[in-house]
């Protein structure tokens, strides 16, 4: 079965839509006070629900104990944003339940007992929400910690209420080049929405990729969160298009030169670092989006941004490598990719 990121041509601005639900079970202590036996019992119960998820969705589900995986496997899953770095570092019993298309991942015993994550390609928050709620309905029978006044109870007060974080992963090269990201963050912050780097709040952006998500979870419904995000996304996408048109009208030759230089480096460089590769692939995507460079339209450049990261690159190669070996192999990998 194809993965979620392989089912649709890559869009110009919105890479993906994601819904995350934070849930806790009423019969267990919250994560900070859980004993080892509680962690083991919790993970076994959630992993035992895989058959119910398969019945709802008609696809296979797989599960594993994350704490028993190798560091390479955990880092690879983290690079794909299937699990969080927080889960990868935990020493107590933890688990992952993952759908065959990787569109649903359930982290068990992370910050909360259960973190349901649903991802859909492009601007399709409704599809991600529907899938997340199907899984949520299955898990609800385990007995959620819920208060009639406050809603779903979570480890962090910031997630109390709906327990939902909805987001769009967006590609914003023109706004970034215009040095307008902070201004954008200030503007959308007035509407309960924030923007940060792909790896989380306070992180530096890579490849012009950002995540736009709701800040507020209490005192609003899931539908209100989704509708608010949709409206904000429309404004952000409009600004990005405006700045791309401005770049074309004022600096087209300079932008095109950077795009072709990036292509040349990716096509012929002998060794490339992760940081450089991400920046160069982002330039290629911008050039393709703006019609400056003809690159295979079926080539998903976001997917390649993940594949060339350290852990996933080693998985492609099939062996462990040091930094220099990775940079050499990454160069060879990207050289071949740009032949397409």
C-alpha positions in Angstrom: 0.0 0.0 0.0 1.2 3.5 -0.8 2.1 5.8 2.0 0.0 9.0 2.6 2.8 11.2 1.0 2.9 9.0 -2.1 -0.8 9.4 -3.0 -1.0 12.9 -4.3 1.1 15.3 -6.3 3.0 17.8 -4.1 1.2 21.1 -3.7 2.9 24.5 -4.0 2.2 25.8 -0.4 0.4 23.2 1.7 2.5 20.0 2.1 0.1 18.2 4.5 -2.7 18.5 7.1 -2.4 17.0 10.6 -4.7 16.4 13.5 -3.3 15.3 16.9 -5.5 14.2 19.8 -4.2 14.0 23.4 -6.0 11.5 25.6 -5.6 9.9 29.0 -7.3 6.9 30.7 -9.0 7.6 33.9 -7.8 4.5 35.7 -4.0 5.3 35.4 -1.9 8.0 37.0 -0.8 10.7 34.6 2.5 10.1 32.8 4.7 11.9 35.4 3.6 9.5 38.2 3.1 6.3 36.3 4.8 3.2 37.6 6.5 0.7 35.3 3.6 -1.8 35.7 1.1 0.8 34.7 3.1 1.7 31.6 3.3 -2.0 30.6 -0.4 -2.5 31.1 -1.3 0.6 29.2 0.8 -0.2 26.2 -0.6 -3.7 26.0 -4.2 -2.5 26.1 -3.7 0.1 23.3 -1.7 -2.3 21.1 -4.5 -4.8 21.6 -6.9 -2.4 19.8 -5.1 -2.8 16.5 -7.8 -5.2 15.2 -10.5 -2.6 16.0 -8.7 0.0 13.9 -8.3 -2.4 11.0 -12.0 -3.0 11.1 -12.8 0.7 11.0 -10.3 1.5 8.2 -9.9 -1.7 6.2 -6.1 -1.7 6.3 -3.4 -3.3 8.3 -2.1 -1.8 11.6 1.3 -2.6 13.1 2.6 -2.1 16.6 5.9 -2.2 18.5 7.5 -1.3 21.7 9.3 1.9 20.9 11.7 1.7 23.9 13.0 -1.6 22.5 13.8 -0.2 19.0 17.4 0.7 18.0 18.4 4.3 18.1 18.5 4.3 14.3 14.9 3.1 14.1 13.7 5.6 16.6 15.5 8.5 14.9 14.1 7.5 11.6 10.6 7.5 12.9 11.2 10.9 14.5 12.5 12.3 11.2 9.3 11.2 9.5 7.4 12.9 12.4 5.7 9.6 13.2 6.9 9.7 16.8 8.1 12.6 18.9 11.7 13.1 20.2 10.1 13.0 23.7 8.8 9.5 23.1 12.0 8.3 21.5 14.0 9.3 24.6 11.7 7.7 27.2 13.0 4.7 29.1 9.7 3.4 30.4 7.6 1.0 28.3 6.3 2.9 25.3 4.5 1.9 22.1 3.6 2.9 18.6 0.6 1.7 16.6 1.0 2.6 13.0 -1.4 2.2 10.0 -0.1 0.6 6.8 -0.2 3.9 4.9 1.4 5.7 7.9 -1.5 8.2 7.9 -2.4 7.2 11.4 0.2 6.8 14.2 -0.7 6.4 17.9 2.0 7.1 20.5 1.4 5.3 23.8 2.9 6.7 27.1 4.3 9.9 25.6 3.5 13.1 27.5 -0.1 11.8 27.7 -1.2 8.2 27.8 -2.3 8.3 24.1 -1.5 10.6 21.3 -3.5 10.0 18.1 -2.0 11.5 15.0 -3.7 11.6 11.6 -2.0 13.0 8.5 -3.4 13.7 5.0 -1.6 15.1 1.9 -2.1 18.7 1.0 -4.9 21.0 2.3 -7.2 18.3 3.7 -7.7 18.9 7.4 -11.2 17.4 7.2 -9.8 14.0 6.1 -7.2 14.0 8.8 -9.9 14.9 11.4 -12.2 12.2 10.2 -9.5 9.5 10.5 -8.4 10.7 13.9 -12.0 10.6 15.2 -12.5 7.1 13.9 -9.5 5.9 16.0 -10.6 8.0 18.9 -14.0 6.3 19.0 -12.4 2.9 19.2 -10.1 3.9 22.0 -12.9 5.7 23.9 -14.1 2.4 25.3 -10.9 2.2 27.4 -12.3 5.0 29.6 -11.0 8.5 29.0 -10.3 11.0 31.7 -13.0 13.5 31.0 -14.6 16.4 32.9 -18.0 17.8 32.0 -16.8 21.3 32.5 -13.2 21.2 31.2 -13.4 18.5 28.6 -10.5 16.0 28.0 -8.0 16.1 30.9 -4.3 16.2 29.8 -0.9 16.3 31.3 -0.3 19.9 30.1 -3.0 22.5 30.9 -2.4 23.9 27.4 -4.1 20.8 25.8 -7.1 20.6 28.2 -10.5 20.9 26.5 -10.7 19.3 23.0 -7.2 18.0 23.4 -6.7 18.7 19.7 -3.9 20.3 17.9 -4.7 20.7 14.2 -2.0 22.0 11.8 -0.9 22.6 8.3 2.7 21.9 7.1 3.5 24.7 4.7 6.3 25.7 2.3 6.9 29.5 2.6 10.1 30.4 0.7 8.9 33.9 -0.5 7.7 35.1 2.9 11.0 33.8 4.4 13.1 35.6 1.8 11.1 38.8 2.4 11.9 38.5 6.1 8.2 38.6 7.0 7.9 35.4 9.1 7.9 37.3 12.4 5.3 39.8 11.1 3.2 36.8 10.0 3.5 35.1 13.4 2.4 38.3 15.1 -0.6 38.7 12.8 -2.0 35.2 13.1 -1.2 35.1 16.8 -4.1 37.5 17.3 -6.4 34.7 16.2 -5.2 32.0 18.4 -2.9 30.5 15.8 0.9 30.1 15.9 3.7 29.3 13.4 6.9 27.5 14.1 9.6 25.3 12.6 8.8 21.8 11.5 10.5 20.2 14.6 8.4 22.2 17.1 8.0 25.5 18.9 11.3 27.4 19.2 13.1 25.4 16.5 14.8 26.8 13.5 13.1 26.3 10.1 14.6 24.0 7.5 13.8 24.0 3.8 11.4 26.9 4.3 9.0 24.5 6.0 6.7 25.7 8.8 3.8 24.3 10.8 0.7 26.5 11.4 -1.4 25.3 14.3 -4.0 26.2 16.8 -2.9 27.6 20.2 -6.2 27.3 22.0 -7.9 24.0 22.9 -10.2 25.1 25.7 -13.5 27.0 25.2 -13.9 26.1 21.5 -15.0 23.1 19.5 -13.0 20.9 17.1 -15.0 22.3 14.2 -14.3 25.9 15.3 -10.6 25.1 15.5 -10.6 23.6 12.0 -12.6 26.5 10.4 -10.3 29.1 12.1 -7.2 27.4 10.8 -8.7 27.1 7.3 -9.3 30.9 7.2 -5.8 31.6 8.5 -4.3 29.3 5.9 -6.1 31.1 3.1 -4.5 34.4 4.3 -1.1 32.8 4.6 -1.2 31.2 1.2 -2.4 34.5 -0.3 0.6 36.3 1.2 3.0 33.7 0.0 1.6 33.9 -3.6 1.8 37.7 -3.4 5.5 37.6 -2.4 6.3 35.0 -5.0 4.8 37.3 -7.7 6.9 40.2 -6.2 10.1 38.1 -6.4 9.3 37.3 -10.1 8.7 40.9 -11.0 11.8 42.3 -9.2 14.4 39.5 -8.8 13.5 36.8 -11.3 17.0 36.5 -12.8 18.6 36.3 -9.3 16.1 33.7 -8.1 16.5 31.7 -11.3 20.2 31.8 -11.0 20.0 30.4 -7.4 17.6 27.7 -8.5 19.9 26.5 -11.3 23.0 26.7 -9.1 21.1 24.5 -6.6 20.3 22.0 -9.3 23.9 22.0 -10.4 25.2 21.3 -6.9 22.6 18.5 -6.3 23.4 17.0 -9.7 27.2 17.0 -9.4 28.4 17.6 -5.8 30.5 14.7 -4.4 29.4 15.2 -0.8 26.5 17.2 0.7 25.6 17.9 4.4 22.0 17.5 5.6 21.6 21.2 6.1 22.9 22.1 2.6 20.7 19.3 1.0 17.6 20.6 2.6 18.3 24.2 1.5 19.1 23.1 -2.1 16.0 20.9 -2.4 13.9 23.8 -1.1 15.3 26.0 -3.9 14.5 23.3 -6.5 11.0 23.1 -5.2 10.6 26.9 -5.4 12.0 26.8 -9.0 9.6 24.1 -10.0 6.7 25.8 -8.4 7.5 29.1 -10.2 8.0 27.4 -13.6 11.7 28.2 -13.7 13.0 24.6 -13.7 11.6 21.4 -15.2 12.0 18.7 -12.7 10.0 15.5 -12.7 6.5 16.6 -11.5 6.0 13.2 -9.9 9.1 13.7 -7.7 7.9 14.5 -4.2 10.6 16.9 -2.9 9.3 17.0 0.6 9.6 13.2 0.8 13.2 13.5 -0.4 13.8 16.1 2.3 13.0 13.4 4.8 14.8 10.6 3.1 18.2 12.4 3.0 18.2 13.0 6.7 20.8 11.0 8.7 18.8 8.0 10.0 16.7 7.5 6.9 19.7 7.8 4.6 21.4 5.0 6.5 18.3 2.9 6.2 18.3 3.5 2.4 22.0 2.6 2.2 21.5 -0.5 4.5 24.4 0.2 6.8 25.6 2.4 9.6 27.7 5.4 8.5 29.7 8.2 10.1 29.1 11.8 9.1 31.6 11.9 6.2 30.3 8.6 4.8 26.7 10.0 5.0 27.7 13.2 3.2 29.4 11.2 0.4 26.4 8.8 0.1 23.9 11.7 0.2 25.8 13.3 -2.7 25.6 10.2 -4.7 21.9 9.7 -3.9 21.0 13.2 -4.9 23.1 13.1 -8.0 21.1 10.2 -9.2 17.8 11.8 -8.2 18.5 14.9 -10.3 19.0 12.7 -13.4 15.2 12.0 -13.5 
